[in-house]
Amino acid sequence: MVKRIGAITVGQSPRTDIVPEIKELLGNVEIVEAGALDGLSYEEILQFAPSEKDYVLVTKLRDGRSVKISESYILQQIQKLIDQLTAAGTDGIVMFCSGEFPEFSCNHPILYPQILLQQFVTVVARGKKLGVINPDASQAPQALKRWSKIPVGQIAIEAASPYAEPDKIWQAADALRSWGAEMVVLDCMGFNQAMKQTVAQIVGVPVILPRTVAARAVAELFG
């Protein structure tokens, strides 16, 4: 029997930049997508822009554009999507975002990539110099706070969006190489496997990718 998993993006669905790449890792699992910004115009979405004190999320729209939004504006919508997907018969939920979230209500498992990442990095990078690449410089304080919770050595944060020209990613990777990173996290579901491979070649150390970590967890539970 095929398991059905609800996949929620904080942007707009479908995430054609994510789902095709991870399908081969999922096994016998069907993905049912939903987006917190589905049905909204670009002008409406701009009203969700974060202020200085907001928790910042960077995501992708259906037309390919990326936006910054405040997490607080979409939490209720995410809970509604969880309820809708559960009522539609899905067996679990996976968030297509590596940001931090409060605990949502659901009778089935919810997989949060950020929690999976933190637990994985705790095991494989204990005491190491950890480099992190986030999509936007405004996320650096929240990223440093988040990654400082785990027992790694020093932490360096660089900004480069997976939704823009890749040169910035390679520059961020080179900066982490010069800093002496011993492991790198590409801290956004938008980063893909090709980006991971290039960053690994530049830095010369293992690189951790949220989408494949999450996909393998989904496969373990539901595949």
Disulfide bonds with the S-S distance in Angstrom:
none
